[in-house]
């Protein structure tokens, strides 16, 4: 296994956990601004419409994907700066 991959493993794990927390907090803020509600919809809440549940899920998925991609790319770039090799 290449040195860059070994160096990136713990970095990637830490970034994954951190980016999940950031994405969750960001989704709550975005939902509050978009829907003007404190609580995000729960898929098992029978008082919420299908449209609202699916919109919230799509928005949450998009936010998580963007934050994760940014964290992964930033981590890989940092590892390349440290080791001189791309970890992929």
Backbone as a ProteinNet text record, in pm:
[ID]
protein_1_A
[PRIMARY]
XXXXXXXXXXXXXXXXXXXXXXXXXXXXXXXXXXXXXXXXXXXXXXXXXXXXXXXXXXXXXXXXXXXXXXXXXXXXXXXXXXXXXXXX
[TERTIARY]
85.3	0	88.3	50.9	129.6	124.4	231	240.3	126.3	94.7	-11.9	-144.8	-173	-298.6	-299.3	-186.2	-177	-195	-135.3	-148.4	-292.8	-357.5	-492.9	-598.6	-577	-679.8	-731.8	-648.3	-701.3	-754.8	-693.4	-741.5	-881.7	-900.7	-1030.9	-1138.5	-1104.8	-1201.8	-1242.1	-1144.8	-1174.7	-1255.7	-1217.4	-1290.9	-1433.4	-1451.8	-1585.3	-1677.1	-1626.3	-1706.1	-1736.6	-1635.7	-1653.5	-1748.4	-1733.3	-1819	-1964.2	-1987.5	-2123.8	-2189.1	-2112.9	-2164.3	-2192.4	-2099.6	-2116.5	-2238.3	-2250.2	-2362.3	-2496.1	-2502.5	-2626.1	-2666.3	-2570	-2598.6	-2637.8	-2569.9	-2601.2	-2741.8	-2778.4	-2912.8	-3019.4	-2998.9	-3097.5	-3113.5	-3002.6	-3009.8	-3079.1	-3046.5	-3108.2	-3257.5	-3294.2	-3436.3	-3513	-3453	-3517.8	-3541.3	-3444.5	-3458.3	-3559	-3561.9	-3650.3	-3794.1	-3812.9	-3947.8	-4002	-3917.1	-3957.5	-4010.9	-3943.8	-3979.8	-3853.4	-3867.8	-3755.5	-3718.4	-3820.2	-3795.9	-3788.7	-3693.7	-3686	-3785.9	-3842.4	-3943	-3884.4	-3960.8	-3924.5	-4011.9	-3953.6	-4028.7	-4143	-4139.8	-4245.9	-4352.2	-4342.3	-4441.3	-4563.3	-4674.4	-4792.8	-4859.3	-4820.6	-4877.9	-4804.9	-4698.9	-4622.6	-4662.5	-4666.8	-4702.6	-4583.1	-4613.8	-4509.7	-4412.8	-4468	-4385.6	-4283.4	-4326.7	-4238.1	-4128.6	-4167.2	-4071	-3965.6	-4010.7	-3917.6	-3829.5	-3884.6	-3804.6	-3695.3	-3731.5	-3633	-3524	-3563	-3465	-3369.8	-3423.8	-3339.5	-3242.9	-3291.5	-3207.6	-3097.7	-3135.5	-3038.7	-2932.1	-2974	-2878.5	-2782.2	-2833.6	-2748	-2646.1	-2690.6	-2599	-2491.8	-2531.4	-2433.5	-2332.4	-2378.9	-2288.9	-2187.8	-2233.2	-2143.7	-2040.5	-2085.8	-1993.3	-1891.8	-1936.9	-1845.6	-1743.9	-1787.9	-1695.7	-1591.5	-1634.3	-1541.2	-1439.9	-1486	-1396.1	-1298	-1347.4	-1259.5	-1153.7	-1197.1	-1103.7	-1001.2	-1047.2	-954.5	-854.6	-902.2	-812	-709.1	-752.7	-660	-555.9	-599.2	-506.7	-403.5	-448.1	-355.9	-255.1	-300.9	-209.4	-107.2	-151.7	-56.5	48.6	7.4	105.3	206.8	159.6	249.6	340.1	284.9	360.7	411.7	354.4	393	320.6	230.2	156.7	8.6	-71.3	-216.7	-260	-345.9	-381.7	-476.4	-528.9	-628.5	-580
-119.2	0	123.3	219.3	341.2	420.7	494.5	575.9	677.2	737.1	837.9	777.7	654.6	589.8	561.3	517.1	491.4	618.9	727	854.9	904.4	879.4	932.2	856.5	729.3	650.3	719.8	753	819.4	959.4	1028.1	1161.5	1149.7	1052.2	1031.1	994.4	910.6	872.9	994	1072.1	1191.2	1292.8	1312.9	1408	1360.3	1229.8	1175.9	1202.3	1178.6	1202.7	1351.9	1433.5	1578.1	1633.5	1587.3	1639	1597.4	1481.7	1440.8	1535.3	1575	1670	1806.6	1851.8	1981.1	1978	1870.5	1859.5	1854.9	1784.4	1779.1	1916.1	1989.1	2123.8	2217.7	2205.7	2290.2	2260.8	2133.1	2097.4	2157.8	2150.8	2208.6	2359	2427.4	2572.6	2604	2526.8	2549.3	2519.5	2409.4	2374.7	2483.1	2534.3	2640.2	2763.8	2796.8	2914	2890.5	2770.7	2739.8	2719.5	2640.4	2602.6	2689.8	2772.8	2857.1	2772.6	2658.5	2566.9	2529.5	2505.4	2461.5	2316	2230.3	2087.2	2044	1955.5	1895.9	1780.6	1754.4	1648.6	1509.7	1429.5	1289.4	1206.9	1110.7	1032.7	953	931.4	856	946	1075.3	1169.7	1169.2	1116.8	1104.5	1238.2	1343.9	1475.8	1553.2	1495.4	1560.6	1500.1	1582.8	1536.6	1466.9	1379.1	1310.3	1410.8	1514.5	1614.4	1675.9	1711.3	1772.7	1675.1	1550.8	1448.2	1425	1409.5	1381.4	1501.7	1621	1741.2	1753.3	1729.5	1737.2	1631.4	1510.6	1403.5	1436.5	1491.3	1528	1640.3	1739.5	1850.2	1802	1717	1663.3	1580.4	1497.9	1416.9	1502	1606.9	1695.3	1766.3	1814.1	1882.8	1786.7	1666.2	1568.2	1534.2	1516.2	1480.7	1590.9	1715.9	1828	1844.6	1837.2	1853.1	1738.7	1616	1501	1512.3	1550.8	1565.8	1673.9	1784.2	1892.3	1845.8	1772.7	1723	1620.1	1528.7	1427.6	1492.3	1584.3	1651.6	1734	1804.5	1882.8	1794.6	1682.5	1589.4	1529.5	1491.1	1434.6	1538.1	1661.5	1768.7	1790.9	1788.1	1805.9	1691.4	1569.1	1454.8	1466.7	1511.8	1529.2	1633.8	1739.6	1842	1785.3	1696.4	1638.7	1530.2	1446.1	1329.9	1344.6	1437.2	1452.3	1357.4	1274.2	1174.5	1184.1	1173.1	1172.3	1039.1	1041.2	916.5	823.2	860.5	779.9	666.5
0	0	0	-80.2	-90.6	39.6	66.6	187.2	195.4	82.6	82.1	124.5	81.4	121.5	270.5	324.6	468	549.1	501.9	571.5	564.2	450.1	430.3	509.2	540.6	610.9	737	833.7	954.6	925.4	830.1	791.8	734.1	645.2	582.6	683.2	780	883.8	967.8	1008.1	1089.1	1009.5	884	799.9	774.1	758.8	737.2	855.4	975.5	1095.6	1112.2	1092.8	1107.7	1001.6	878.5	771.4	792.4	852.6	885.1	985.4	1085.4	1184.5	1121.1	1038.4	971.9	879.4	802.4	708.3	781.6	893.5	971.7	1023.8	1075	1126	1012.7	899.3	784.6	731.9	725.6	679.3	770.5	900.8	993.2	971.8	947.8	923.9	791.6	689.3	558	565.8	630.3	640.8	716.5	822.7	900.9	814.1	728.5	641.1	529.1	475.6	362.7	407.7	512.1	554.1	667.3	724.9	838	954	978.7	1087.9	1163.5	1291.3	1373.4	1345.6	1337.4	1324.4	1179.1	1151.8	1018.6	1012.5	896.9	887.2	909.8	977.3	999.9	906.2	839	740.8	803.1	931.3	998	1061.1	1040	1093.1	1001.2	1051.2	965.9	934.8	1004.5	979.4	869.6	815.9	708.9	574.5	471.9	337.3	271.7	175.7	99.8	38.1	-20.7	-88.7	5.9	125.3	223.7	268.3	292.6	336	228.2	103.7	-5.1	-38.5	-30.5	-52.6	53.9	177.7	286.3	268.4	228.7	208.7	93.8	-14.7	-128.3	-91.3	-20.5	23.1	117.7	210.8	305.5	233.3	139.2	63.4	-17.6	-79	-157.8	-69.2	44.9	136.5	186.4	226.4	273.9	164.8	40.9	-69	-96.8	-97.3	-125.4	-13	110.4	223.9	226.2	202	200.9	89	-31.1	-143.4	-115	-56.7	-23.2	81.7	182	286.6	229.7	146.8	86.8	-2	-84.4	-175.4	-98.2	4.1	86.5	159.6	211.5	280.1	186.3	67.3	-30.5	-73.9	-90.2	-127	-16.6	108.3	221	228.2	205.1	207.1	94	-23.4	-134.2	-98.7	-31.5	8.6	107.9	196.5	297.3	240.8	152.9	104.3	-37.4	-115.3	-254.5	-347.6	-293.4	-372.8	-344	-448.8	-433.9	-372.4	-269.3	-198.8	-272.1	-386.6	-456.6	-534
[MASK]
++++++++++++++++++++++++++++++++++++++++++++++++++++++++++++++++++++++++++++++++++++++++

